[in-house]
């Protein structure tokens, strides 16, 4: 039994404890402690990566301890254990979380007030995200899922921009409704099966339908649960029309928070659909495949079209996130190896690229005080290095070959063309629109009419190079050598394909 994952998940508590005893006005010391506290889970995640056997199926680095048990007089006792473990998919998401969180902590240089409270909430948020990906039963997953909501609400509402309270309450209301649905789903599954463990649930749901019917798990029950999961995680992903809260959060959240939000929190929706939807109910998921693929195309086209007409670049990125999450749905809806692999690649790729773009926007906002496209015009004349990185990040987002965005989009659409060529052909319009809105923004921001705001602006600082170079390096690494990610998720893909009969 390995306790590595427990140390990894709860390691941000060390930073919280240290911060609790620090003077609240000592800005430099607080930011230093906050940054160092993110390095501990980063280091532990790489240790976990080094100990993971990519040729072995199933959950690894597992830890299981007795936690809660009770007997209500039914056919079986209800037992909830403390269970941690990772598959290839959850491992790469843990790595993504620790990398983005560490780099987002660097972006705290833009936080101007109450640094102690900010970092305590920031580290609590990281703890929740790590727990979501390391948990191996639904009760632990839900607890960590809820932990992510609380600090995000305060980070947006306290340290955000002009309409921060509106954004925070939009986040809380939509995600709270999603959590309520998720709680009902997990409670029903637990009541019918007596277990919260992922693997045990997967085995039970794959049992003979007649045997399952005796405990109330009918085909209709399975389909109802899957639809509820689609709604609950559809809020998080987000799926149109459950998306509106994302727009205000992306526009109003402080830069470190929006890097985490766009880079990690949205990906919990995709992880949930794969872990609980596709893994537990593969047959039912297949029956909804056309609907899911169509929803993906709607997301892709809707987000891309509205991004094309925005005047504020943060809003462009918000609609871009909605559009790019459509590619995840397209890949999952394909229900084949290529499509699902493309969906997982898109989860990782967009996590890196969106964090990179929002950090670069933060650099520009720090200098100019605006994110309006026209007001940022001509930035290349005074900040040429920043403009160059901005161009590289935009090219990654639109899927330039040699970068991670190309691999994910190519695989997802290849899978959909195999199963639903007409839907895939319509979806390709979204790729064209993506190029249009990103190139329009890049052209206007870098080479547009120079704004009077740009007088005396300083280019990228030494500390700002770190997040930009690290994120860009990962984007290029995955784009040039995608096997580094393929090898990690290979056994996860084989397990999924076995479940759907592929």
VMD Tcl script that draws the C-alpha trace (Angstrom):
set ca {
  {0.00 0.00 0.00}
  {1.43 3.35 -1.06}
  {0.72 6.57 0.80}
  {2.39 8.73 -1.87}
  {-0.91 10.01 -3.27}
  {-2.17 10.98 0.18}
  {0.98 13.04 0.75}
  {0.59 14.52 -2.73}
  {-3.06 15.49 -2.32}
  {-2.73 16.98 1.17}
  {0.73 18.54 0.74}
  {-0.76 22.03 0.05}
  {-1.91 21.97 3.69}
  {1.70 22.55 4.71}
  {1.66 25.87 2.93}
  {-1.71 26.79 4.44}
  {-0.44 26.05 7.95}
  {2.73 28.13 7.46}
  {0.74 31.00 5.96}
  {-1.69 30.95 8.90}
  {1.15 32.03 11.25}
  {2.59 34.73 8.98}
  {2.01 38.47 9.21}
  {-0.60 39.43 6.62}
  {1.33 42.50 5.40}
  {4.55 40.71 4.48}
  {3.86 40.53 0.74}
  {7.19 39.12 -0.48}
  {7.40 36.41 2.18}
  {3.78 35.34 1.65}
  {4.21 35.07 -2.11}
  {7.46 33.15 -1.64}
  {5.81 30.67 0.75}
  {2.80 30.33 -1.57}
  {5.06 29.55 -4.52}
  {7.22 27.08 -2.57}
  {4.08 25.34 -1.29}
  {3.09 24.55 -4.89}
  {6.52 23.07 -5.60}
  {5.96 20.24 -3.08}
  {2.97 18.67 -4.90}
  {4.74 19.35 -8.20}
  {7.74 17.32 -7.05}
  {5.54 14.55 -5.63}
  {3.55 14.34 -8.89}
  {6.76 13.70 -10.81}
  {7.70 11.06 -8.24}
  {4.31 9.42 -8.86}
  {4.95 9.60 -12.60}
  {8.33 7.89 -12.17}
  {6.77 5.06 -10.12}
  {3.87 4.43 -12.50}
  {4.09 1.35 -14.75}
  {2.58 2.36 -18.10}
  {2.42 -1.26 -19.28}
  {0.16 -2.34 -16.44}
  {-3.63 -2.03 -16.50}
  {-5.78 -0.88 -13.63}
  {-5.28 1.42 -10.69}
  {-1.75 1.94 -9.38}
  {-0.15 3.60 -6.36}
  {-3.29 2.53 -4.52}
  {-4.03 3.17 -0.88}
  {-7.07 1.76 0.89}
  {-8.11 2.14 4.53}
  {-11.30 1.48 6.49}
  {-13.28 4.65 6.89}
  {-17.07 4.34 7.27}
  {-19.28 1.25 7.48}
  {-22.89 0.72 8.57}
  {-25.67 -1.80 8.09}
  {-29.20 -0.59 7.55}
  {-30.66 -4.10 7.70}
  {-30.63 -4.61 3.95}
  {-29.00 -7.22 1.77}
  {-25.50 -5.87 2.30}
  {-23.63 -3.48 4.59}
  {-22.72 -0.08 3.27}
  {-18.96 0.36 3.35}
  {-17.07 3.51 2.35}
  {-13.31 3.19 2.37}
  {-10.61 5.83 2.04}
  {-9.32 4.93 -1.42}
  {-6.66 6.69 -3.46}
  {-5.10 5.57 -6.72}
  {-4.37 6.64 -10.28}
  {-4.81 5.38 -13.81}
  {-2.86 6.75 -16.76}
  {-5.55 9.38 -17.36}
  {-5.76 10.61 -13.77}
  {-1.95 10.63 -13.52}
  {-1.48 13.01 -16.45}
  {-4.25 15.21 -15.04}
  {-2.45 15.29 -11.69}
  {0.69 16.39 -13.49}
  {-1.25 19.02 -15.43}
  {-2.76 20.30 -12.17}
  {0.56 20.65 -10.33}
  {2.31 22.26 -13.30}
  {-0.44 24.81 -13.96}
  {-0.90 25.53 -10.23}
  {2.82 26.23 -9.77}
  {2.90 28.53 -12.79}
  {-0.33 30.23 -11.71}
  {1.30 30.94 -8.36}
  {3.97 32.88 -10.28}
  {1.12 34.99 -11.69}
  {0.36 36.08 -8.13}
  {2.78 38.95 -8.81}
  {-0.34 40.66 -10.19}
  {-2.31 40.24 -6.93}
  {-2.38 43.61 -5.18}
  {-4.12 42.96 -1.86}
  {-4.67 40.49 0.98}
  {-2.02 38.06 -0.22}
  {-2.29 35.78 2.81}
  {-5.96 35.01 2.27}
  {-5.42 34.67 -1.45}
  {-2.73 32.01 -1.13}
  {-4.51 30.07 1.58}
  {-7.55 29.77 -0.69}
  {-5.34 29.09 -3.71}
  {-3.65 26.15 -1.97}
  {-7.00 24.82 -0.74}
  {-8.20 24.90 -4.34}
  {-5.13 22.94 -5.45}
  {-5.79 20.37 -2.72}
  {-9.34 19.90 -3.97}
  {-8.28 19.47 -7.60}
  {-5.60 16.93 -6.71}
  {-8.11 14.99 -4.64}
  {-10.61 14.87 -7.49}
  {-8.09 13.12 -9.75}
  {-6.62 10.83 -7.07}
  {-9.89 9.63 -5.48}
  {-11.02 6.10 -6.28}
  {-14.55 6.21 -4.92}
  {-17.52 8.47 -5.51}
  {-17.75 9.78 -1.92}
  {-14.15 11.02 -1.88}
  {-14.55 12.39 -5.39}
  {-17.61 14.38 -4.36}
  {-15.95 15.75 -1.21}
  {-12.93 16.99 -3.15}
  {-15.20 18.24 -5.95}
  {-17.06 20.37 -3.43}
  {-13.81 21.63 -1.90}
  {-12.90 23.19 -5.25}
  {-16.09 25.26 -5.30}
  {-15.53 27.19 -2.07}
  {-12.09 28.73 -2.71}
  {-12.95 29.43 -6.36}
  {-16.01 31.43 -5.27}
  {-13.93 33.60 -2.92}
  {-10.95 33.93 -5.26}
  {-13.24 35.29 -7.97}
  {-15.49 37.35 -5.70}
  {-12.72 38.96 -3.63}
  {-9.79 39.37 -6.03}
  {-11.56 39.64 -9.38}
  {-12.31 42.70 -11.49}
  {-15.25 45.11 -11.72}
  {-18.10 42.58 -11.91}
  {-16.42 39.98 -9.72}
  {-19.39 39.36 -7.41}
  {-21.70 38.67 -10.33}
  {-19.16 36.24 -11.73}
  {-18.69 34.53 -8.36}
  {-22.41 34.02 -7.81}
  {-22.92 32.80 -11.38}
  {-20.18 30.26 -10.75}
  {-21.69 29.19 -7.44}
  {-25.27 28.85 -8.68}
  {-24.49 26.85 -11.83}
  {-21.86 24.64 -10.23}
  {-23.99 24.21 -7.13}
  {-26.84 22.87 -9.27}
  {-24.42 20.54 -11.01}
  {-23.15 19.33 -7.63}
  {-26.70 18.70 -6.41}
  {-27.41 16.50 -9.43}
  {-24.11 14.70 -8.93}
  {-24.93 14.05 -5.27}
  {-28.26 12.47 -6.23}
  {-26.53 10.28 -8.83}
  {-23.87 9.05 -6.42}
  {-26.44 8.45 -3.67}
  {-28.62 6.36 -6.01}
  {-25.65 4.32 -7.20}
  {-24.54 3.71 -3.63}
  {-28.04 2.75 -2.51}
  {-28.45 0.22 -5.36}
  {-24.96 -1.29 -5.24}
  {-23.65 -0.80 -1.71}
  {-20.28 0.39 -2.99}
  {-18.67 3.67 -3.95}
  {-15.52 2.16 -5.49}
  {-15.00 2.92 -9.20}
  {-13.84 -0.57 -10.19}
  {-16.54 -2.33 -8.21}
  {-19.20 -0.08 -9.75}
  {-17.80 -0.82 -13.21}
  {-17.92 -4.57 -12.58}
  {-21.47 -4.39 -11.22}
  {-22.76 -2.32 -14.13}
  {-21.26 -4.82 -16.59}
  {-23.10 -7.75 -14.95}
  {-26.03 -9.65 -16.42}
  {-29.02 -7.29 -16.97}
  {-31.49 -9.72 -15.42}
  {-29.41 -9.98 -12.25}
  {-29.09 -6.21 -12.10}
  {-32.83 -5.76 -12.52}
  {-33.41 -7.59 -9.23}
  {-31.68 -4.74 -7.36}
  {-33.37 -2.02 -9.38}
  {-30.61 -1.37 -11.90}
  {-32.68 -1.50 -15.09}
  {-31.73 -0.18 -18.56}
  {-33.94 2.83 -17.87}
  {-32.17 3.47 -14.56}
  {-28.77 3.34 -16.27}
  {-29.85 5.75 -18.99}
  {-31.35 8.14 -16.45}
  {-28.14 8.12 -14.42}
  {-26.04 8.77 -17.55}
  {-28.23 11.70 -18.62}
  {-27.93 13.16 -15.11}
  {-24.14 12.76 -15.28}
  {-24.13 14.46 -18.67}
  {-25.95 17.45 -17.17}
  {-23.87 17.58 -13.97}
  {-20.52 17.43 -15.74}
  {-21.92 19.36 -18.69}
  {-22.15 22.39 -16.39}
  {-18.48 22.00 -15.54}
  {-17.18 21.32 -19.05}
  {-19.28 23.41 -20.10}
  {-21.83 22.17 -22.64}
  {-24.18 24.60 -24.41}
  {-26.64 25.83 -23.05}
  {-25.12 25.32 -19.57}
  {-22.18 27.58 -20.38}
  {-23.11 31.17 -19.54}
  {-21.39 31.22 -16.13}
  {-18.01 30.56 -17.78}
  {-18.13 33.85 -19.67}
  {-18.28 36.03 -16.56}
  {-15.74 33.96 -14.62}
  {-13.18 34.04 -17.45}
  {-13.65 37.78 -17.84}
  {-13.66 38.77 -14.15}
  {-11.42 36.28 -12.32}
  {-7.85 37.36 -11.41}
  {-5.15 35.96 -13.68}
  {-3.88 33.16 -11.36}
  {-7.45 31.98 -10.77}
  {-8.48 32.05 -14.41}
  {-5.34 30.10 -15.34}
  {-6.46 27.40 -12.88}
  {-10.09 27.66 -13.92}
  {-9.58 27.37 -17.67}
  {-6.60 25.04 -17.38}
  {-7.88 22.57 -14.77}
  {-11.37 23.10 -13.37}
  {-13.14 22.82 -16.74}
  {-11.27 19.55 -17.32}
  {-12.97 17.98 -14.29}
  {-16.11 17.92 -16.45}
  {-14.35 15.89 -19.14}
  {-12.74 13.61 -16.55}
  {-16.12 12.96 -14.96}
  {-17.77 12.11 -18.29}
  {-15.01 9.62 -19.06}
  {-14.67 8.10 -15.57}
  {-18.34 7.85 -14.65}
  {-20.18 8.10 -17.98}
  {-18.09 6.22 -20.53}
  {-16.51 3.75 -18.08}
  {-19.61 2.82 -16.08}
  {-22.26 3.00 -18.81}
  {-20.54 2.29 -22.15}
  {-23.63 0.82 -23.86}
  {-25.85 3.72 -22.83}
  {-23.12 6.19 -23.76}
  {-23.07 4.61 -27.22}
  {-26.82 5.19 -27.58}
  {-26.26 8.88 -26.81}
  {-23.16 9.11 -29.02}
  {-24.88 11.02 -31.83}
  {-26.37 13.50 -29.36}
  {-23.00 14.00 -27.67}
  {-21.21 14.51 -30.99}
  {-23.88 16.99 -32.13}
  {-23.58 18.87 -28.82}
  {-19.83 18.97 -29.45}
  {-20.30 20.48 -32.89}
  {-22.78 23.01 -31.47}
  {-20.24 23.97 -28.78}
  {-17.50 24.27 -31.37}
  {-19.48 26.43 -33.81}
  {-21.33 28.52 -31.22}
  {-18.19 29.37 -29.26}
  {-16.12 30.08 -32.38}
  {-18.77 32.27 -34.01}
  {-19.30 34.42 -30.91}
  {-15.54 34.66 -30.30}
  {-15.28 36.12 -33.79}
  {-17.42 39.17 -32.90}
  {-16.03 39.98 -29.43}
  {-14.18 43.26 -28.80}
  {-12.59 42.19 -25.50}
  {-9.87 39.55 -25.74}
  {-10.82 37.92 -22.43}
  {-14.28 37.32 -23.88}
  {-12.63 35.89 -27.00}
  {-10.78 33.40 -24.80}
  {-13.94 32.60 -22.83}
  {-15.88 31.69 -25.97}
  {-12.76 29.92 -27.26}
  {-12.80 27.66 -24.20}
  {-16.42 26.75 -24.87}
  {-15.54 26.04 -28.49}
  {-12.49 23.92 -27.69}
  {-14.40 21.85 -25.14}
  {-16.69 20.96 -28.02}
  {-13.76 19.01 -29.48}
  {-13.71 16.90 -26.30}
  {-17.37 16.04 -26.86}
  {-16.73 15.33 -30.54}
  {-13.99 12.86 -29.63}
  {-16.07 11.12 -26.97}
  {-19.10 10.97 -29.25}
  {-17.05 9.21 -31.92}
  {-16.92 6.13 -29.63}
  {-13.74 4.80 -31.19}
  {-10.06 4.71 -30.25}
  {-9.02 7.71 -32.34}
  {-11.82 9.92 -31.12}
  {-11.44 9.13 -27.41}
  {-7.68 9.56 -27.65}
  {-8.23 12.94 -29.34}
  {-10.64 13.97 -26.58}
  {-8.08 13.16 -23.86}
  {-5.34 14.94 -25.81}
  {-7.62 17.97 -26.10}
  {-8.18 17.99 -22.33}
  {-4.43 18.19 -21.69}
  {-3.61 20.44 -24.64}
  {-6.27 23.04 -23.88}
  {-5.27 23.05 -20.23}
  {-1.76 24.14 -21.21}
  {-2.69 26.52 -24.02}
  {-5.50 28.33 -22.19}
  {-3.28 28.86 -19.12}
  {-0.58 30.24 -21.42}
  {-2.94 32.63 -23.23}
  {-4.49 33.94 -20.02}
  {-1.06 34.55 -18.51}
  {0.01 36.54 -21.58}
  {-3.22 38.52 -21.38}
  {-2.34 39.18 -17.75}
  {1.03 40.59 -18.81}
  {-0.70 42.94 -21.26}
  {-3.37 43.99 -18.76}
  {-0.75 44.70 -16.10}
  {0.94 47.16 -18.48}
  {-2.05 48.75 -20.20}
  {-5.00 48.34 -17.81}
  {-7.22 46.99 -20.59}
  {-8.01 43.79 -22.51}
  {-10.00 45.49 -25.26}
  {-8.61 44.41 -28.63}
  {-8.56 47.89 -30.21}
  {-6.98 49.48 -27.11}
  {-4.19 46.88 -27.19}
  {-3.45 47.64 -30.85}
  {0.18 47.93 -31.91}
  {1.56 46.11 -28.87}
  {4.33 44.53 -31.00}
  {6.03 47.92 -31.38}
  {6.62 48.37 -27.67}
  {6.49 44.75 -26.38}
  {7.90 42.65 -29.25}
  {8.86 39.61 -27.15}
  {5.45 39.45 -25.48}
  {3.81 39.83 -28.89}
  {5.93 36.96 -30.22}
  {4.87 34.65 -27.40}
  {1.27 35.76 -27.91}
  {1.48 34.79 -31.58}
  {2.95 31.38 -30.68}
  {0.19 30.71 -28.13}
  {-2.51 31.72 -30.63}
  {-1.01 29.40 -33.26}
  {-1.11 26.55 -30.74}
  {-4.76 27.29 -29.99}
  {-5.81 27.25 -33.64}
  {-4.10 23.89 -34.15}
  {-0.84 24.67 -35.93}
  {1.03 21.43 -36.82}
  {3.93 20.81 -34.45}
  {1.90 21.94 -31.44}
  {-0.40 19.98 -29.13}
  {-3.60 21.57 -30.44}
  {-3.09 20.03 -33.86}
  {-2.69 16.49 -32.52}
  {-5.83 16.65 -30.37}
  {-8.05 18.19 -33.06}
  {-6.77 15.83 -35.76}
  {-7.41 12.71 -33.66}
  {-10.85 13.83 -32.48}
  {-12.03 14.65 -36.01}
  {-10.44 11.51 -37.44}
  {-12.51 9.48 -34.99}
  {-15.70 11.35 -35.81}
  {-15.15 11.07 -39.58}
  {-14.95 7.29 -39.08}
  {-18.26 7.08 -37.27}
  {-20.29 10.16 -38.30}
  {-18.77 11.77 -41.43}
  {-21.62 14.24 -42.01}
  {-21.49 15.59 -38.45}
  {-17.68 15.77 -38.68}
  {-17.83 17.72 -41.95}
  {-20.13 20.29 -40.37}
  {-17.83 20.50 -37.35}
  {-14.87 21.36 -39.58}
  {-16.44 24.79 -40.08}
  {-15.51 25.44 -36.46}
  {-11.83 24.90 -37.26}
  {-12.07 27.60 -39.93}
  {-13.83 29.99 -37.55}
  {-11.19 29.29 -34.89}
  {-8.45 30.38 -37.26}
  {-10.48 33.45 -38.18}
  {-11.14 34.76 -34.64}
  {-7.62 34.06 -33.38}
  {-5.87 35.58 -36.39}
  {-8.18 38.60 -36.23}
  {-7.30 39.16 -32.57}
  {-3.57 38.61 -33.11}
  {-3.48 40.95 -36.10}
  {-5.34 43.75 -34.33}
  {-3.48 43.43 -31.02}
  {0.03 43.10 -32.42}
  {-0.08 45.21 -35.57}
  {-3.17 47.40 -35.18}
  {-3.17 51.14 -34.69}
  {-0.87 51.92 -31.77}
  {-2.76 53.06 -28.68}
  {-1.71 56.03 -26.57}
  {-1.69 53.63 -23.60}
  {1.50 52.07 -24.91}
  {3.86 54.93 -24.09}
  {6.80 53.70 -22.00}
  {5.59 50.10 -21.63}
  {8.16 47.53 -20.51}
  {8.40 44.19 -22.24}
  {8.15 40.82 -20.49}
  {10.06 40.65 -17.19}
  {12.41 37.84 -16.14}
  {9.95 36.28 -13.69}
  {7.24 36.30 -16.38}
  {9.39 34.20 -18.69}
  {8.98 31.15 -16.45}
  {5.27 30.35 -17.01}
  {5.45 31.33 -20.68}
  {8.48 29.20 -21.53}
  {7.40 26.18 -19.47}
  {3.85 26.07 -20.88}
  {5.03 26.68 -24.43}
  {7.66 23.93 -24.04}
  {5.00 21.40 -23.00}
  {2.74 22.46 -25.89}
  {5.55 21.95 -28.41}
  {6.76 18.72 -26.76}
  {3.32 17.10 -27.04}
  {2.92 18.43 -30.58}
  {6.28 17.11 -31.78}
  {6.37 13.90 -29.73}
  {2.74 12.95 -28.89}
  {3.83 9.48 -27.76}
  {4.90 10.99 -24.46}
  {1.18 11.37 -23.72}
  {-0.03 8.37 -25.72}
  {2.16 5.98 -23.71}
  {0.75 7.34 -20.45}
  {-2.91 6.88 -21.41}
  {-2.58 3.71 -23.52}
  {-3.87 1.30 -20.85}
  {-6.71 3.67 -19.98}
  {-7.73 3.69 -23.65}
  {-7.56 -0.10 -23.83}
  {-9.80 -0.40 -20.78}
  {-12.32 2.03 -22.26}
  {-12.32 0.25 -25.64}
  {-12.81 -3.12 -23.93}
  {-15.84 -1.71 -22.18}
  {-17.46 -0.38 -25.37}
  {-16.56 -3.50 -27.31}
  {-13.91 -1.87 -29.50}
}
mol new
graphics top color blue
foreach p $ca { graphics top sphere $p radius 0.5 }
foreach p [lrange $ca 0 end-1] q [lrange $ca 1 end] { graphics top cylinder $p $q radius 0.2 }
display resetview
